[in-house]
Structures are given as C-alpha cells and as structure tokens.
Amino acid sequence: MTPAPGDAVRMVLTKWGGLPHWEFDAVLLGSDGHGDWVGIPGGTHMSRPGAEYVAPVDQVGLVPAPGPDEERGWLATFHADGGPVLVYVDMTTPPAWDGPTLRAVDLDLDVVRGTTGLVWVDDEDEFAEHRIRFDYPDEIVRLAMSSCDRVHAAVVAGHAPYDGSADAWLERLAAR
C-alpha cells in the first residue's frame, strides 16, 4: 500500500549489505509525472550511525515514477533558498515503498548543484572503495554509473525535473 498525500512517511536508506545509513521522517505531498514528492521541513532531524543532521531549510524529495529499474536508480532532493546546495541527487537502487516507508540502498555517487549553479559528481572515491570492499555486483555498478551519467546530464542541461519543477512542491510544503 502506497501512502496518500498528507501521510507521514519514513525515509530509510541503507548501504550495500543492509548496513544502516540515513533515516528521517517526512510527509508525502503528492505525485506528478516525475514521481512522488515528499516534504522535509526545515528543522527535520536526520540520523545515521555516527552522524546527525538537522535540515536548515525546507526540502522536497522526489522518488522517481514507476518505470524501468535502470531509469529509477536515484533519489533527488531540492532545497529551498538558503540551503547548503540547490539540488542533491543520491544514486540508489530503485526506491520502493513498503507501506509508509520508502526504502533504497545508497550507492555512494551523488550529483550536486551548488548554490552558484556549479554541478559536480561527489563521492566517486567512496564508490570506488565500496564497490570493492562490499563486492557490488556488476549490475549494481552499471546501475550506479549509468544513473549518475544520466542524472548529471539532466541537471547540467536543466531538464525536468531539474528545471524548477520542484518549486511548486516547495511552495506546497511551506504552506503546510
């Protein structure tokens, strides 16, 4: 059962092999052709083993719409003005709803659009290390790398949903 707009949801990311990673609460704002949009209000507490973070500004997360798994290997976060970045996209296994919990495995690589507009790929060193240490299967390596290439190109070009599509969802979150 997929949650409905307005429902509280839990975001649970693990690392390969089931190792715990980031977890936090959010609210499902709704869905469109891009996927499911979740609201993460400023002040939201996020935690992972050995680290905690409090969201400094509102954020909306985008869970990609249903489709071929090879096109769904990411989770995007869009930050309101004043955030540390504008866009942060984690390369993941295809995210899946488990009732009110969204689950995905973080595959290290990230595409980031900074506040100046510069776009870069982050954590390539971590990906290289983890693919050996955790023995990522070849299909997972291909998924992470192809997802990263596709997302990077879309963010650089400003293609949807990296074209301002998140603004209406940030406004919806702010109005809650």
N, C-alpha and C positions, 0 to 999 in steps of 0.2 A: 504494500500500500504506500503510495507516494503522498507526502504531506500536502496540505492545502494552503493557499495564501493566508498569511497571518499566523500559521502554526510555528511554534518554537521548533527549531531543528538543532541537531548536534553535528558538527563537522569533525570527523575523525580521520586524520592522515597517519599512516604508519610508514615505516621504512621497509625495505625488502626483508622478507623473513618474519614479518609481523612485529618488528621492533617498534615500540611506541614513538610517535612524533607529535606534531601539533594537534591539539584538541581545543575546541571552543564552541560556545553557543551562538546561535544566530536566529533569524526569523525568515521564513520563506515569504518573499514579497510577491512573487508571481512568476509567470513564464511568458516567453515570446518565441519567435522563430529561432533565436540563438540558444535558448535553453532555459533553465531555472535560475532565477535571480534571488540571492539571499542577502539580507541586510545584516550588517555587522556595525552596530552603533559605536561611535566614539566612546571609549571607556570600557569596551569589551575586554575581558581578561582572557588571554590565550596562554596555554602552557604546553611544554614538552619536557621530557626528562632533562634536568639541568638548566632550564631556561623558562622565563616567564616574560610576557609582553602585554602591555595594555594599549589597545588601539588608540592613537592620539586623535584621530578624526573618523568620521563615518566612512565606511567602505561598503561596497557591494561586491559580492562574489557571483561569478557566472559558472554554472555547471552546464557543460555542453549538451545540446539537444541530442535526442536519440539519433543514431546513425551508425555507420561502420566503426568498429572499435579503433581502427587505425587513424580515424579522424577525431577521436574523442580523448586523446591522451594528455589532457591538461585541465587545470582549474585556474580561472582568471580572477584577479581582484583589482577593483578600480577604487582609487582613493579620492575623497573629497579634497577641495583646496586646503592647502596647509599640511598635507600628508608628506611622509618622507619620500614617496615616489608617486607617480600618476597611475601606473599600471604595473602589476606584478603577476606573472603567469608561471605557475608551477607545472612542470611536466610530470604527469602521473599515469598510473594505469587508468583505464576508462572509469570515471567515477560512477558509483552506483548507490541508489537509495536503498536503505534497509530500514523500512518504516520511516521514522523521523530522523534517522541518522544517515548522513552521507559518508561513504567510505571510499578511500582511494589510497594507493601506495605512491608516495612521493619518490620520484626517480631523479632527484638531485638537480637537474638542469632547470634554470629559470630564465625567462625573458623579462626584462625590466625596461620600462620607460621612466626615466628620471624626471625631476621637476623642470629641467631645462629642455626636455624633449629628446635628449640623447637616449638611444635604445642600445641595449647590450645583452649578451648572454652571460649569466652568472653561474658559478659553481661547476664549471667544466672540470676543474681539478678534483672536486668531490665525486663527480660522476665517474671519472677515470679510475679513481681509487676504489669506489664502491662496486663498480662492475666486476672488478677482480676479487675484492675481499668477500663480497656476498654472492659471487658467482651468478650474476644476472644471466638469464637465458638469452640466447641470440635474438629471439623475437622481442624481448623486452628492451634490449639495447637498440634494436631497429626502431621500435615504437618511440622510445625517448628521443632519439636523434631526429627521426623524421618529424615528430611533433614539434620539436624545438625549431627545426628549419622552417616548417610551415607557419608556426606562430610568429617567429621572428620576422619573416617576410610580411605577414599581415599587419603586425604592429608598426613596422617601418613605413609601410605603404598607407597606413591609416584605413585599412579595410575593416568592414564590420566584423566583429563587434567593437573594434578598436578605433572607431570613428566618431565617438561621442554618444554611442548607443546607451552607455551606462548612465548618462546624465539624468535621464528621466527617472531611473531607478534610484539614484542618489537623492533626487528631489522627493520621491515617494518615501524613502527612509527618513529623511529629515522632517517630513510632515507627520510621521507617526507619533 
